[in-house]
Amino acid sequence: MAGRINDEDVKAVRDAVPIDAVVSEYLQLRNAGGGNLKGLCPFHDEKSPSFQVSPSKGFFHCFGCQEGGDTITFVMKIDHLTFSEAVERLAAQAGITLRYEEGGYNPTHQRGERIRLVEAHKIAAQWYAEQLATGPEADTGRLFLAERGFDQDAAVHFGVGYSPQGWDHLTRYLRGKGFSDKELLLSGLTQEGRRGPIDRFRGRLMWPIRDIGGEVVGFGARKLYETDNGPKYLNTPETPIYRKSQVLYGIDLAKKDIAKSSRAVVVEGYTDVMACHLAGVTTAIATCGTAFGGDHIKILRRLLMDNGSARVIFTFDGDAAGQKAALRAFEDDQKFAAETYIAVAPDGMDPCDLRLAKGDEAVADLVQPRTPLFEFALRQIVARYDLDTPAGRAAALDEAAPVVARIKNSGAQHEVAVQLAGMLGILDTQFVVKRVAQLARWARERGGDRQERGAPRGGRQQYAAAPAPAGPRGPALNLRNPVYATERELLKLALQRPELVSPAFDAYGADEFTAAPYTAVREAIMEAGGAESGVDDPHGYLVRVREAAPDDTVRAMVTELAVEAILVHRGVKDVDEVYAGVQLVAVRRRAVERRIRDITGRLTRLGSHGDAAELAAVQNELWVLQQYDQTLREHGAAAL
């Protein structure tokens, strides 16, 4: 069995790898104020960013789906890793050598499955690249690249390699690196032969396919020899680390420029990506042996941040297959907030051929957005009908109108409907507009667009700048209630700025928090050693509080409060002892007032017929509380 990773090493990994650096490998982050960053959540679909990262706390939290945690948690969730696998990956990035208890560290046996498969692919990619660079057999591969305008520097930049024609060259090499046959078969790098595992890729040019984090998870292999009876392109099969519908070739190289420019260019092949990047179009990406679909859109949306100026340009061959691919892309068009366009070279050449024939400038010019994707799709539909006849125009309208009705933005829908009327040659533009609007209304009535009918986006209430929590032990809290709002602020201070509220906070009882979720968080804080324990070790303190939470829902609430911005009132420049004192006093005074009301009711029940000693004790307690309340009112936090 794998040994348990030393606790000190886990802490060192958490401290060494900034959470914003890790998260930004997967999605674009922007300033959210208060030192926090925001982006589109990678764990659920959303139109506006509710996912926040706090670099200073080392935590993330989504106010939409409630996912949250630290750097290790994020890596576990985003890449479906175990705790140990996530720590091992982050440790490798930080250059930290991990120590394992219960028998020490054995890389071969103690690393998780995904880590092992990724490592096998990394080694294979390096080996393939070496074969292309120095192997005498790879002349055919080098010639193939040269004929398409790619020199050795280009091959190195994209990690292109060559797989020799023998049966088991790579298999034997990876065995020598300590990988078992079971691991090699699981990775997809080998396959079962008559006498055991053999190389899956033989005599082919190899493109490493990397995930958005830059790790090699698969390969695309191009046939080079006529004697090869396989397909022209052979990709890695589905494996535990490779899902072709969830990867985009070149995304590791393009992601920063996609986020920076709010623009992505989707091409059809590996050499097209290479040609675009070498021509200066560094936002180019491609699918890997599958149509562009919903999971690919999710990847791009997180990088584009769905801002209004974002653009996605599709390039397809001008043949029937290219047109079919464009129409498939249009089917998912409405999943983008970005504007989508199509680019087809006048002579039907792909970016690789275009660069060879006309140079880099021609490629850059090709991907300038000109034809909106919806216009291309509508023209393809309309072209199938005889528009010179009333029947042809009516049939074209019947097929095209539902396509326009799917456009969610009502203004854009109206504009496109007018364009459709022009394409069809229908003079009565309003007839087409009304037809499209009617179809859109029917779709909404069938429940096809709940958001258009007023369903809350994200499903969360809003109070000032803070999302209302879904309580871990009850329904969502209404933060318009000043009692809940103040308790929330005090807990945020206790988690984020413990030096401002300790040691006073630690003396507060559980009954001073009226909302059950907040009581649970207060108990977790005390279980972790109290707010005072967080003054000298803020990050370790937050980790301890999360670990002290009794269940996942309370743990999510802790993360939410640790990440959410503290609501400084207007006129207050910063969070300081004065602001913290106001929250401390407000929570304490409300608790005192509740106690005063309880005792007043008890006195009423005792009346003049109660036991004299009990009556006197209750009256004395009431007097003490009233005096304490007056002191709090006059002296504020100094009276705590």
Buried (B, 14 or more C-beta within 10 A) or exposed (E): EBBBBBEEBBBBBBBBBBBBEBBBBBBBBEEBEBEBBBBBBBBBEBEEBBBBBBBBBBBBBBBBBBBBBBBBBBBBBBBEBBBBBBBBBBBBBEEBEBBBEEEEBEEEEBBBBBBBBBBBBBBBBBBBBEBBBEBEBBEBBBEBBEEBBBEEEBBEBBBBBBBBBBBBBBBEBBBEEBBEBEBBBBBBBBBEEEEEBBBBBBBBBBBBBBBBBEBBBBBBBBBBEEEBEEEEBBBBEEBBBBBBBBBBBBBBBBBBBBBEBBBBBBBBBBBBBBBBBBBEBBBBBBBBBBEBBEBBBBBBBBBBBBEEEBBBBBBBBBEEEBBEBBBBBBBBBBBBBBBBBBBBBEEEBBBBBBBBEBEBEBBBBBBEBEBBBBBBBBEBBBEEBEBEEEEBBEBBBEEBBBBBBBBBEEEBBBBBBBBBBEBBEBEEBEEBBEBBBEBBEEBBEEEEBEEBEEEEEBEBBEBEEBBBBBBBBEEBBEBEEEBBBBBBBBBBBBBBBBBBBBEBBBEBEEEBBBBBBBBBBBBBBBBBBBBBBBBEBBBBBBBBBBEBBEEEBBBBBBBBBBBBBBBBEEEEEEBEEEBBBBBBBBBBBBBBEBBBEEBBEBBEEBEEEBEEEEBEEBEEBBEEBBEBBEEBEEEBBEBB
